[in-house]
Amino acid sequence: MNHKKIHRLMREHDLRPKFRRRFIATIDSDHDGPIFPNLAKDIIPSGPNR
């Protein structure tokens, strides 16, 4: 069976697939903790591992 037949049969039997989430949010940016500045934003590395 190919995906089109599966899709048609599921639609006929009123079945809905479980959709997987692509990512899980692991960062909570709505917090009361301090926000530290990015001290390395203006630094240009001179080579690898620098």
LUMSEDO-944781 format. One record per residue: residue in one letter; y, x, z of N, C-alpha, C in turn; residue number from 0. Coordinates in steps of 0.05 Angstrom, whole numbers, plus 5000, padded with zeros to 4 digits. Each point is the difference from the previous one (the first is absolute). Layout:
N
{'a'; {Y; X; Z}; {Y; X; Z}; {Y; X; Z}; NUM}
...
END
This chain:
50
{'m'; {4976; 5017; 5000}; {5024; 4983; 5000}; {5025; 5018; 5000}; 0}
{'n'; {5020; 4991; 4986}; {5025; 5015; 5001}; {5020; 4986; 5018}; 1}
{'h'; {5023; 5012; 5004}; {5019; 4990; 5019}; {5012; 4973; 4992}; 2}
{'k'; {5000; 4994; 4974}; {5011; 4974; 4991}; {4982; 4977; 5008}; 3}
{'k'; {4974; 5004; 4998}; {4981; 4979; 5007}; {5001; 4996; 5031}; 4}
{'i'; {5002; 5022; 5015}; {5001; 4997; 5029}; {5026; 4985; 5007}; 5}
{'h'; {5022; 5007; 4987}; {5025; 4986; 5006}; {4998; 4970; 4994}; 6}
{'r'; {4988; 4994; 4977}; {4997; 4971; 4992}; {4982; 4985; 5020}; 7}
{'l'; {4978; 5012; 5008}; {4982; 4987; 5019}; {5013; 4996; 5027}; 8}
{'m'; {5014; 5020; 5009}; {5014; 4997; 5026}; {5022; 4979; 4998}; 9}
{'r'; {5014; 4998; 4978}; {5020; 4979; 4996}; {4987; 4973; 5000}; 10}
{'e'; {4977; 4996; 4986}; {4987; 4975; 4999}; {4990; 4991; 5027}; 11}
{'h'; {4992; 5018; 5017}; {4989; 4993; 5027}; {5022; 5002; 5021}; 12}
{'d'; {5025; 5003; 4991}; {5023; 5002; 5018}; {4996; 5021; 5022}; 13}
{'l'; {4992; 5024; 4991}; {4997; 5023; 5018}; {5024; 5018; 4996}; 14}
{'r'; {5010; 5011; 5022}; {5023; 5018; 4998}; {4990; 5027; 5010}; 15}
{'p'; {5006; 5022; 4986}; {4992; 5026; 5010}; {5018; 5009; 5023}; 16}
{'k'; {4989; 5017; 5017}; {5016; 5013; 5021}; {5015; 5023; 4987}; 17}
{'f'; {5026; 5000; 5002}; {5015; 5021; 4989}; {5004; 5022; 5020}; 18}
{'r'; {4994; 5024; 4992}; {5004; 5023; 5018}; {5029; 5009; 4999}; 19}
{'r'; {5010; 5007; 5023}; {5027; 5011; 5001}; {5000; 5028; 4990}; 20}
{'r'; {5020; 5008; 4985}; {5000; 5027; 4988}; {5007; 5021; 5021}; 21}
{'f'; {5015; 4993; 5020}; {5006; 5020; 5021}; {5004; 4985; 5026}; 22}
{'i'; {5000; 5015; 5021}; {5005; 4989; 5026}; {5025; 5014; 5011}; 23}
{'a'; {5019; 4984; 5008}; {5025; 5011; 5010}; {4994; 5014; 5027}; 24}
{'t'; {5005; 5025; 5001}; {4994; 5016; 5024}; {5025; 5009; 5014}; 25}
{'i'; {5023; 4994; 4989}; {5026; 5009; 5011}; {5016; 4976; 5008}; 26}
{'d'; {5009; 5000; 5025}; {5017; 4978; 5010}; {5028; 5011; 5002}; 27}
{'s'; {5017; 4993; 4980}; {5027; 5011; 5000}; {5019; 4984; 5017}; 28}
{'d'; {4990; 4977; 5011}; {5017; 4984; 5017}; {4993; 5006; 5029}; 29}
{'h'; {5011; 5023; 5009}; {4994; 5009; 5027}; {5026; 5008; 5014}; 30}
{'d'; {4998; 5005; 5026}; {5023; 5007; 5016}; {5002; 5030; 5005}; 31}
{'g'; {4981; 5016; 4990}; {4999; 5028; 5004}; {5022; 5014; 4984}; 32}
{'p'; {5005; 5026; 5006}; {5021; 5014; 4986}; {4991; 5007; 4971}; 33}
{'i'; {5020; 5000; 4982}; {4995; 5007; 4973}; {5011; 5028; 4996}; 34}
{'f'; {4983; 5019; 4994}; {5008; 5028; 4997}; {5009; 5006; 4972}; 35}
{'p'; {5020; 5017; 4996}; {5009; 5007; 4973}; {4981; 5018; 4986}; 36}
{'n'; {5000; 4999; 4974}; {4983; 5018; 4984}; {5015; 5027; 4997}; 37}
{'l'; {4991; 5020; 5014}; {5014; 5026; 5000}; {4993; 5016; 4976}; 38}
{'a'; {4979; 4994; 4985}; {4991; 5016; 4978}; {5008; 4988; 4973}; 39}
{'k'; {5018; 4980; 4999}; {5006; 4987; 4975}; {5016; 5018; 4981}; 40}
{'d'; {5016; 5019; 5010}; {5016; 5017; 4983}; {4987; 5028; 4995}; 41}
{'i'; {4976; 5004; 5010}; {4987; 5026; 4997}; {4984; 5000; 4975}; 42}
{'i'; {5003; 5021; 4984}; {4984; 5004; 4975}; {4980; 5022; 5006}; 43}
{'p'; {4974; 4995; 4999}; {4981; 5021; 5006}; {4999; 5021; 4979}; 44}
{'s'; {4997; 5025; 5009}; {5000; 5022; 4981}; {4972; 5006; 4988}; 45}
{'g'; {4979; 4988; 5011}; {4973; 5003; 4990}; {4981; 4982; 5015}; 46}
{'p'; {4975; 5001; 4994}; {4980; 4983; 5014}; {4998; 5008; 5029}; 47}
{'n'; {4995; 4981; 5017}; {4996; 5004; 5029}; {5024; 5013; 5014}; 48}
{'r'; {5024; 4993; 4991}; {5024; 5011; 5012}; {5015; 4979; 5015}; 49}
END
